[in-house]
Amino acid sequence: MHSGFRIGRLFGIQIRVDWSWLVIFFLVTWNLGSALSGLHDEWSAGLIWALAILGSLLFFLSVLAHELAHSLVAKSHGVPVASIRLHIFGGVSNIQREPDSAGSEFVMAILGPVTSLVIGGVLLLITGLASRAVGGLRLPPQQMLAQLSPTFTVLLWLGSVNVILGVFNLIPGFPLDGGRVLRSILWGLTNNLRLATQWASWVGRGISWLMIFGGIAMAFGVRIPLLGEGLVSGLWLAFIGWFLHNAAIQSYQQMVVRDALEEVAVAEVMRRSPPTVSPDQTVESFVHNYIMQMDEQGFPVVEGDQLLGMATLQDVRSVSREAWGTTLIRDIMTPAERLSTIGLQDTASKALDELSSRDIRQLPVISEGRLAGLVRRRDIIKWLRLQTDAGSKSRLGLG
């Protein structure tokens, strides 16, 4: 299940906020407020903390713009995007599949950092012009900052942060944007996406170890150019390195798994003849004879061999206990026209992408308009485990 909450849709893309985002929102607000307090002791506490909160919100809007750049380019290249999620490390676009070419990958990857750099550059230009208008450019930095109005102070901070965000994302550490740019170049040179992903993942892991060791060194008092020193900064850098290391490994493993599943038809992993429910069955009968008796979360609702919809445990929860005996399944089911389905000859990779992107547990398999079976996430995982147990571990790259 998704952690966090949904805040809306933009250009048909769902925007979600992870609960971990609240942590970084608090830290950014606290750091900005503390910095403003040191620069402007003449400002009231209310003004300072209002500016800090505003700056944090604008920062995350900038992160959203960064991710939207990725997502809109992906959609323009025919790659579906289910959602954008803001979290403790910034944001991530839930792009449903790999791009079709190295060129598409390059444009998709590079446009995010370019967006951040453009936003940062424009804001710094605006604040530079404002500072010049009051003669601030001839003053030392501390005095120049002290002369800026509250609005331009926040814009200067926001511009600087966006430039840092853009530069950081250009680090060639897969799966950062810079790592994806590197992968696109390697893909273009080798014409082999899996090999390019493997090499980019190695580079990403190498950079992550540099971050981890650098962060530990900073925590013990070693000063690193541009990064400084200190326990908190060092631990944060090491934490980012650890996150990047895990992400690099997982991204490559996902690529290998998708490769393996591209060769497998849904028919090989689906559950044939799954238990089905009549639309005229009561919810009470459904609960006692299906939900409580079987290890399933959802059941196809059929009439003959025609799929009418799906009934799930979540649907049952929408009905009061007193109404179970009089409410029919057809009244609570999700109609077939609103369901995600997949064809019998589609690949297991496509099925897994659909299950993951929509955060659902099962997917009806349709053949010639009729229900042919049900494919579940655990069926695909079981198939992968069977291949590993059969001695295909090296081929799947799961070790």
N, C-alpha and C positions, 0 to 999 in steps of 0.2 A: 504494500500500500504506500501511497505518497505520504510523506510527513509534511506538515505545514498546511498552508491554506491557499486558495485561489483568489486572486484579486481582480480578474477580468480577462478579456481577450483583446488582442491587437492584431489586425491583419489576418484574422482567423487563427491566431496562435494563442493558446492558453498561457497565461502568465501566473506562475505560482511562486510563493515565498516559503522557503524552508524555515522551520523554527530556529535553526542555527543562525539565520540571518539576524535575529534579534541580538545575538551576542556581539557580532561585529558592528551592528548599528550602535549599540551602547558604547563600545570601545572607540569608534570613530567620533561619536558625539562627545565623549569624555575628553579625548585627546584634543579635539578642536576647541572645545570650551576652555580647557586649561591653557592652550596656547593663546587664545584671544584674551584671557584674563591677564596673562603676563604682558601682553602688548598694549592693552587699553584699560588701565586701572580707572580711567574716568568713565567708562561705560558701566551701566548698571548690570547687576547679575542677571536680571530678567532678559535684557537685550542680548547679553553674551550667550546665554543658554538657548535662547530662541534662534540666534544665528547658528549655533552649533547643530541644533536639530534640523534646521533648514538646510545647512550644508551637507549633513548626512543623507537627507532625503534626495537632494540634488545629485549627490555622488552615486546613489543607487539608481537614479534615473539615467545617469551616464552609463552605468554598467548595463542597464536594460537596453540603452541605445546601441552599445557595443554588441550585445547578443542579438538584437534585432537585425543588425547589419549582416551577421552570419546567416540568420534565419531567412531573411528576405532574399538574399542571394541564392540560398539553397532552394527556396521555393521557385525562384525564377529559372532554375536549372532542372525543375521537375522533381526535386527531392522533397518529400513531405516532412514537415516539422510539426510535432505534436504539441510541444510546450517549451517555455523558457522558465527555468527555475533559478531564483536568486537564493544564494546560500552563504555560508560563512567565508568562502573563498571568492565570492563575487557572483558569478552566474554561469549557467550552462544551457545550451540549446539542445533540446531532445530531437536531434535530426535522425530520421527513421532508417536511413541506409547510407552506405558510402556513395560518394559522387561517382558519376559514370566515367570521368576522365581526370587526368592529372591537372589539366587546365582549370576545370571546375573546382577541384579541391584547392588549388592555389588561390583563386579569386575568393572562394568562401572563407578561407583561413585568414587571408591578408586584410580583408575589409574590416574585420573587427578592430584590430590595433590601429588601422588607418583612421577609423571613426573616432577612437579615443584621442589620437594625436591631433586630429582636426579640431575636435571640441576643445581640447586643451590649448591648442595654438590660438584659436579664436578668442578664448577667454583671457589668455595672457596678453594678447594684442589689445583687447579692450581695456584691461587694467593698466597696461603700459601707457596707453593714450591718456587715461584718466590721471595717472601719476604725473605724466609730462605736463598736463594742463595746470597742475598745482605746483610745478617745479620740483616734484619729488625725485625725478631721475638724477638730480645733481646731489642728492643727499645720500648718506650711508643707508644700507638696506633697512636697518632697524628704524631709523627716523622716517624713511619713506613709507614703511608699513604703518607707522603710527599716524601718518597724515591721511591715509586712505579712509574713506567712509565705510560704514558697516557693509553696505552692498558690495563695494568693490573689493573689500577685504575677503569676503566669502568667495567672490568670483576668482580672485587671485589664487586662493587655496584650491578651489575646484579645478582651475586650469592646470595647476601644478600636479595635482593628483591624477588627472586624466593623462597627462604626458607620461607620468611614471607608470600608470596602468598600461598604456600603449607600448612603452619600451619593454616592460616586464613580460608582456605577452608575446613579444618577438623573440624571447629567449628560445633557442631551438630545442626545447625539452618537451618531447611528445608526452601527453596530448595537449600541451599548450598550443596556442595559435602558431607560434614560431616553429614548434615541432611538426605541426601539420603542413606548414609551408615547406619545411625540410622534406617531409614525406612526399609531398607533391612533386618536388624536384627529383627525388630518388625514383619515384614512380615513373616520371617522364623519361628518366635515363634508362631504367631497367625494364619498363613495361610490365612490371610485376608488383601488384599492390601488396601482396602478402610479404614479399621480401622487403619492400620499401617500409612497410609497417614495422617489421622486425628490426631493421637497422635504425629507424627513427626511435623505436622503443629503447634500444640499447643506448642511444645518445641521451634520451630522456632520463634513463636510470643513472647514467653517469653524472649528469647535471644535478640530479636529485641528491646523489651522495655528496657532491661538492657543497650543496646547500646544507645538508645535515652536519657534515664535519665543520663547515664554516660557522653554522649556528652554535655548535658546541664550543668552538673556539671563542666566539664572541661572548658566550655565557661565562667563560673563564677569564675574560678581560682582554682578549686579543682584539685590537682595533683593525677592522677590515675597511679599506677605502670605499666610500659611498654608502657603506652599510653601518659603520660605527661599531659600537661595542655595547655590552650590557646584558644582564640576565634575561630580561623580558624580550628584547629584540632578538637575542640569540636563540632562545627557545622557540620564538615565533618562526624564525627562518628555518630552524630544524624541523618544525612541525609542517611547514609548507613543503620542505624537501621530502619528508616521509609521505605526505599526501601525494605528491607528484610521482614518487617511486611506485606506490601502489597503483596509481592511475595508469602509469605507463605499462605495467605488467598486465593489468586487467584489460586495457585497450587492445593489447596484442592478443591476449587469450580470446577475447570476443571476436576478433578478426578471424582467428583460426577456427573457432567454433562455427562462425557463419560460413566459412569456406567449406567445412565438413558438411553442414546442413544444406548447402546449396546443391549437393549431389543426392539429396534424399527427398523423395516425394512425400507429401502429407499422408498418402495412403499407407506408407510404411510405419508411421508413428501414431496414427490416429487410433482411437478406440472404436471398433466396429460394434454395431448394435448396442449403443448405450441405452440405459434405462430412460424411458420417455414417459411423459405425463399427458393425460387427457385434459383438454381445455375445460371440460365440464366437471372435473374433479374438485372437491372442496379443498380449501386450504388446510382444514383439520386433517383430512385424509392424506393430503400431500405431506404434512409435517410428520405424521405417525408412520406412514408406510414408505416414505422416501428419505426425508431429511434425517430422521432418527435411525433409520435402518442402514443407510449407505454413507460411505465416506465421500460424499460429493457436495459441492456448493451450489451447483446449478444443473437444471434438467431441461432438455428440449421438450417443448410442448408441440405435439403433432396430432394431425387428424389424417388417418391413413398413413401415407409416407410424406405428406406435406408439412413442412415446418411452419408453425404458426407463431412461435416465439420461444422465449426462454423464461423459466421460473427459477428464482434463486432464493437463498436464505434472506438476502437483503429485501426482496419483495415481500416475504412473509412478515418481516419486521414492520412493514408499513401498515399492517392490518392489526387492529386491536384483538386481543385474545377472545373477547366475547363474540367477535364477528367471524371467527374461523369456520364455524359450522355452516354459515350461510353465504360466504364469499367464495366465488369460483376462481379457478386458476386463470381463466381467460380475462378476469377483471384485474389481476395484479401482474400478469406477465409483461415482459418487454416484447412488443410486437416484432415480427420477423423483419419488417422494413427498417427498423431502428437497430438491428443487430449487425455486428461485424461478422462476416462469414468468409470462408476460404474455399477454393476449388480443390477437387480431388487430385489434380495433377500439379497444383502449386507446390512450391518447395517448403520443407520444414523450416528453412531459414526465414521465409516470408511469414510463416505462421508464428514463429517466435517473436519476430519484430512486431507483429500485430498484437500479440498477447502482452508484450512488454509496454508498448506505447500506450495502449488503452487501459493497462493495469487491470486486466481481466484474467480469469482462471481457465476458461474454456472457450473454444471457438467451433461453432458448427461447421461441418464440412459438407458442401453441397455439390451434387452431381446431377446434371440435367434437371435442375429445379427440385430435386428430392434430397432429403437428409441421408447422407451416406455414413456419417459417423461424427465423432467429437474428438478434437485434438486439445490436449491440456498441456500446460507448461511442464508438469511433472512427467508426462509421457515422453516429451522431448528430452528432458534431463535423464530419464531412465534409459533412453536409446543411447545417449552419449556415454553413460556409465557402462552399458553393455559393450560398447565398442572398445572402451578402455580396458574392461575386464578381459575382453577377447584378445588383447595384445596389440591394440591399435593406439596405445598411448603416445607413441612417438609420432604417429601420423596426425593425431588430433592436436598435439602440442599442449596437452593438459597437464603434463608433469612438471 
